[in-house]
Amino acid sequence: MRRARTPAAIGLLAGLGLLLFVLPLAGLILRAPWSQALAELTDPTTTMALGLSIFCSLTATAIALVLGIPLAMILARTRGTVRNVLRALTTLPMVLPPVVGGVALWLAFGRRGIAGSLLYQAFGIQIPFTTTAAVMAETFVAMPFLVIAVEAGLRSLDHRYEEAARSLGAGYWRVLTRVTLPLLRPAIFSGAVLCWARALGEFGATITFAGNFPGRTQTVPIAVYLALETKPEAAITLSLILLVVSVAILVGMRDRWLGAL
Amino acid sequence: MVGRAVTLEAAIRIKRNGFTLDVALSAAVGETVAVLGPNGAGKTTLLRALAGLEDVEGRVTLDGEVLDDTSRGVHVPAEKRRAGLVFQDHVLFPHLSVIENVAFGLRAQRQPRAADVARKWIDEAGLGDRAEALPRELSGGQAQRVALLRALATGPKLLLLDEPLSSLDVSIRAEVRRELTRQLASFNGVRLLVTHDPLEAMALADRLVVLEHGLVVQSGTPGEVTARPRSRFVADLAGVNLLRGEAHGDHVTLSGDASLAAPDAGEGDVFAVIHPRAVALYRTRPDGTPRNVWQGQVDSVDLYGERVRVRVSAPVPLVAEVTRAAVSELGLNPGASVWIAVKATEVSVYPA
């Protein structure tokens, strides 16, 4: 096949776009305080933020799996208006500015919020500015990635596998656990990884709803932001860690996202 | 039907997207019934309905147990029916090995030692060395056998097969068909298969049910069905000319005002069957006794070895079977003008 020549102007614009991605990454790597990296990594503030980030993002992913898979199953079964409404609701956090999500969470689960006031009066529970709040903020922002992936998987699943299982005498739960979920494993896996990556990088909703308390709500992105003014080396080191994680995810899932590379 | 232990009885109706399937059929233990019909006739829907995978109106009973009865609101779900369904393209669980596919139904029934029982089935079918293989590693014939084993292992009372051979390569079809015949014979339950392939139906079934546009048009033994076709589909598979018209004693009035002479045609709506070998072709108007003579044009010429089938468009469109020599002698090329003659005694008429 012989294609039309690409004009130079297109190439120039594309190059500029690529530069916008590459330059900051290059800056991060070039300015990295490699000699101090180990010291920064063992700094208590850093390790605390890292530990908290890992805990919160994994917990958020686990919650997203438990709640998101059933949600995707319901979504995949609906049609028409119901489906559009449900879908808009579940995917809204993907396009909503995270800060707005944080404000919304605070209004719902804050001490005077619609659900929060009930929790406080009934059990004396306060959610804002706790680790729970950080996990909730991350779940709120990240779960849609899992729901969308699993729903797409369900829609493209050949339901005759489930019918074959039923005709062999398998009841609902056996079909779900032995046939449907195993067949959905690739979709669930990629959805969970996307969800986890999004949760790990969460900043806006977390700082709004959970605040910035070292060891309790100060996750890596928040620590990076705060350290940039006082201890830029620490900020760069933490940023590098997040970058490495992102690249690892990209490489690990290249077959799924980037085709046959 | 008297004296036969009929164990499957179904009278069901399914309406979907402007298509209605309306079928009544029965089948007994030890007989293989083939539902035969062209694509789109509703065969797969019928099987799925019997397996409990479709919403139906009507009544289905198996071995005295009511599986569906809309008038009483009864519907036994698929997992509670003892009906083994073998899908056309097998639908083996892709994430499970052969042995786990076969053991699946046994585990669902909470049978102890499901894997051991499954292995026995696999060994007996001569697939022992493929027990740990995944479905994608199997040949078409092996996958077909595993799908059948998977259904049989659960001990169903009703075995439903959807086009069991059509997804297979022609080269292995005969072999798999022999194997299937053997396995069907050893299965002690009601056997029902659907197919669009007459050969498959004739080879495997004791009784045919011909389904067209969602309705049963004919049923009987393969011999009965092909001897007296009641639809174009069956006539084509039997290789005969099928006409329909109004009988008036010694002749049948066909559509388009054509008349077909036939002795003892009776009265009323009838089918008339003419074997292609009984259709004679001439270049000029024949003299002599044939009562049915028309002029027409050669439509198409198909070779079957030494025999040639010539389709002629005439007041009564017919297919004639002639020799190769006749084709060149009469100049039977498409578009050529030709005379057709059929002896009245070669026309077989029976009520529609």
Interface residues (C-beta under 8 A of the other chain):
Chain A: D158 R160 Y161 E163 A164 A165 R166 S167 L168 G169 A170 G171 R174 R178 V179 P182 L183 R185
Chain B: R48 A51 G52 L53 P77 A78 E79 K80 R81 A83 G84 L85 F87 V91 F93 P94 H95 F104 G105 A108 Q109 R150 A151 T154
